Amino acid sequence: MRYLKILSLFWTTAIAAELEYRLNFAIAFFTSIANLIGSIFGLFLFYRTGYTFSGWSWEESLIVLGIFTLLQGFSATFLVPNLNRIVEQIEKGTLDFVLLKPVSSQFWLSTRVLSPWGFPDLIFGIILVTYTGAKLGLSWENYLLSIIPVSFGFIMLYSIWFILGATSIWFVKIYNVTEVLRGLLEAGKNPIVAYPVVYRFFFTFIVPVAFLTTVPAEVMLGRTQMNWILGSGILAISSFIFSIFFWRFALKFYTSASS
């Protein structure tokens, strides 16, 4: 309850501060629409000549794109703003004040800032998934079951971002690395079968893009095996635990602003 109260204070003050610049929300809204239209058009180019990704119809591929848009909104709302602040605090030495607070430093650094400019992607992702799901005749049970792997995807995405943020203790400037990660995650716009076998292996076992979008989509469509859901859960939990231990390990090399 104590942490929930702190979280409420964090997000209330963050939203109040961001809403001083309301024009930014309109810009983010139209930017999200433009990006989504561009992604749908890019997917349409594959299907307009009758080509299909093996086992994936046009509507089913839109489900994958909708989940990707949802994850993109989650990243823009919760992950990117806090990652940028980790780098800034390490550069300026203000991480000292975070470490002295009587709360988990990882919790503080992961939740201190919330950016409402990612809300449009969250909204459009949900709209695209529900609209396409209605055309495919999906029931509410399909949506409820898919919440499990989507939640695992959120945890995996958070863990990856936070581990990258922790590496700034050694490298400080990690923006190039995050841009590479963004580029790799873009592969999640399409079903994993859209890529050659070598890339499928890479996007499944090296960078878990398949577990972020394709597996949740297959669960929603009711055609995935339970071992994929189990594997997604194991990967999410293990990556989250690894992020905790990695942060503690990284702090051993933090010399603070005064030393």
N, C-alpha and C positions, 0 to 999 in steps of 0.2 A: 504493500500500500504506500509505503514511503517513496518508493521509486516511481509509482504511478503518479503520485502527487507532483514529484519533481518533473516528470515527463510532461504533465499538464502545464506546468509553469513554463517550461522550455518552449513548447509549441505555441502557447498563447502569446508569449512575448515575441516569438519569431514571426508569427503571422501578423501581429500588430505592427511590427517594424517594417515588414515587407509591403504591407498594404498602403504605406505612405506613398508608394510609387505604383499607383493602380494602372497606369498606362502600360507598365511592364506586363501585366496580366493579359491585356488585350493583344500585345505583341506576341506573347507566348502562345496565346490561343490560336492566332492566325498562323504562327510558325508551325504549331503542331498539326493544324489542318493541312498545310502545304506539304509537310513531311509525310503525312499519312497518304495523301493523294499521290505523291510521288512514289511511295512504296507500293500502293495498289496498282498504279500504272505500270511499274516495273514488273510486278507479278503478272499483270494482264498481258504483257508482251510475250510471256512464255505460253499462255493458254490461247491466245487469239488465233493461232494457226492449227489448233487441235492437239498441240503437244501437252502432255500432262506429266507431272512428277509421278513416278511409279507408285500406284496405289493411292494417290491423292487427287481428289477432284478440285475444281476451282474454289468451291465453298469451303472445303476442308483445309485448303492452303490459307484461306482467309482467316480461319480459326488460329492457325499458327501465327500469322501476322498480327492478329488482335492480341494474343498473349505476349508477343514481342513488344507491342506498343504499351501494354500494361506494365511490363518490366522496365521499359524505358522511362515511363512516368514515375515508377517507384524509385528508380535510380536518380532521376532529376530532382525528385522531392526530398528524399531522405539521405542518399549516399553522397552525391557529388558535393553539395554544400559543406557537409561535415568533413569530407576528405580534404577539401581545399583549406579548411580551417586547421586541420592537423598539421599540414605543411607550414602554414603561416605561423602557428604557435611554436613549432620547432625552430623556425627561422628566427623568430623574435625572442625566444626564450620564455614566452608566457605559458608554456606547458608546465612550468614549475608550479604555477598557481592551481592548475587542474590536479596535479598529483598530490597536492596538499589538502584537497577537499575530502571530506569523509564519505565519499561515494566512489564507486568503481570508476576508474579513469576511462576505461573502454566504454562504459555506458555513457559517461559525460561526453566523450568525443564523438560517439556514434549518434547521439540524439539531440545534441545541444541546438542544432539549427534545423529548421524545416523550411523548404522553399515552395510556396504555392504555385510557382511557375511550372511545376511538373504536373499539376492537377489536370490540365487539358488532356495530356497523354493518358492519364489514368481513366478519365471519362471516355475518351474516344476508344480506348482499348476495350473497355467494358461494353460500349455500344456495338462495336464491330463484332465482338464475340457473341453477344446475345442476339443481334440481328441475323448473323450468319447461322447461328445455332437454331434459330426459329425456322429458317429456310430448310435446314437439314432435319427438322422435326425432333430435335433433342429435348429431353424432359428435364425437369428441375433436378432429378437424381444425377443426371450427367454433369450438370454444373456443380452440384455439391461435391461429388466425388473428385472432380478436377481441382477443387480448392486445395486438396492435400498436396499434390505435386507442384501446384503453383506456389504454395507456401514454402515448400522445400526449395523451389527456384529462388524465391526472395532471400532465403537464408544463405544459399550458395553465392548469390550475387553480392550480398552484404559481406560475406566472409572474404571473397576475392578482393573487393574494394578496400576493406579494412586492412588486409594484409599488405596491399600496395601502399596504403597510407602509413603503415608502420615502417616500411622500408625507407621512408623519408628521414628517419633518424640517422641513417648512413648516407643517403644520397641527396637529401633535401629536395632537389629538383626532380620530380617524378612525373611531370606533365607529359613528357614524350611516351612514357610507359603506359600511362592511362589512355592516351590516344590510340596506341597499338591495341590495348584491350578493347576499347570501343569498336575499333575496326573488326576485331575477331568476333565480338558479340553480334555484329551486324549480320553474321551468317545465320543467326537465329530467326531472321525474317522468313526463311524458307524451310520446308521440311528437310530433315537431315538427308533424305534419299536424293535430294537435288544435287548432291556433291559426289565426286568420285570416292571410291572405297578408302583410299588413303586419308582423304579429308574427313570422311565419316569417322574413322578411328580417332583422328586428332580432335574433332569437335565432340567426341563422346568421352574419351578417356584422358585427354590432356587438358583441354579447355572445355568444360562440360556444357557446351552450348545446347546439345541435344536434350539434356535434362532440364534446361530452362524453358524451352518452347515446344519441341516436338513431343516429348513424353507427356507433358500436361495435355496437349492437344489430342493425343491418342487416347488418353484416359477419358477425356471429355467425349470423344467419339465412341468410346466403349470397345476399343479393339486392342488394348495393350495387355500384356501379361503382368501378373502380380509381381514378378521378380524385378521388373523395371521400376515399379513404384517403390519396392523395398530397397532397390539399389539407389534410387533417388534420395530416399530418407537417410540411408547410411552415409551417402556422400555429403548430404546437407549437414547432418549432425557432426560428422568427423571434420568437415571443413570449418564449422563454427568452433569446435573445441580447439582445432589447430590454431585458429585466429587468436584465441585467448592465450594459449601458451606462446605463440609467436610474439604477441604484444609484450608479454612479461619478459621474454628473452630479449626483445629489442630495447626495453627500458634499461637493461643492464649496461647498455652502451650509450645511454643518454647522460650527458655530463652536466646538464642544467646551464642556466644563463650565468651563474655566478662562479663557475669552476672552469 
